[in-house]
């Protein structure tokens, strides 16, 4: 429990046999449930998660690869079934500092926000810890999403370190979510369109030399998703015929 709220951590994982056990073990003790969603890994990700020996672990495995957005949505569904009031997302590769988790879940647990995004760009170490090409790409995508979703203060649209409350989870489970690259942008658009409060908190950027899974063609996919967010906002704002 944290601030009177039952907390789940959702960990989407694909081919993370080398890091998933350490990630599970790093989840702070105030978390009630650790939900690992193995997105049809073809390695020992599931076995390594079990080997962490954490009694809070709930392991779900997709029979076929569906994408990180779909894995997170599966995690949200499991978190709600477990009675979680708040679900945070942490990456299976350990790229999120567990020391930041109280700051991420706090505003949701206290009822101050419906969805909290980690913001790496406002952390003082971003200029030394985040590779320049990621910094530039993240800033550009944030600018696009800020205008498309109508979130004028949005700083880091792509950060996956997040926390979400029960009502916002139910909204996403009802409305659905983009399954692969572009899911953060689609998710933000859906939550804003349905009136949920989005906040950001500074989190430490963590990089350990991992190669990014983002490929040049994914930019076109994310651009399409952001364009769809903008279109849906425009349609929502249009006056209905009497």
Order of alpha helices (4+ residues) and beta strands (2+ residues): beta-alpha-beta-alpha-beta-alpha-beta-alpha-beta-alpha-alpha-beta-alpha-alpha-beta-alpha
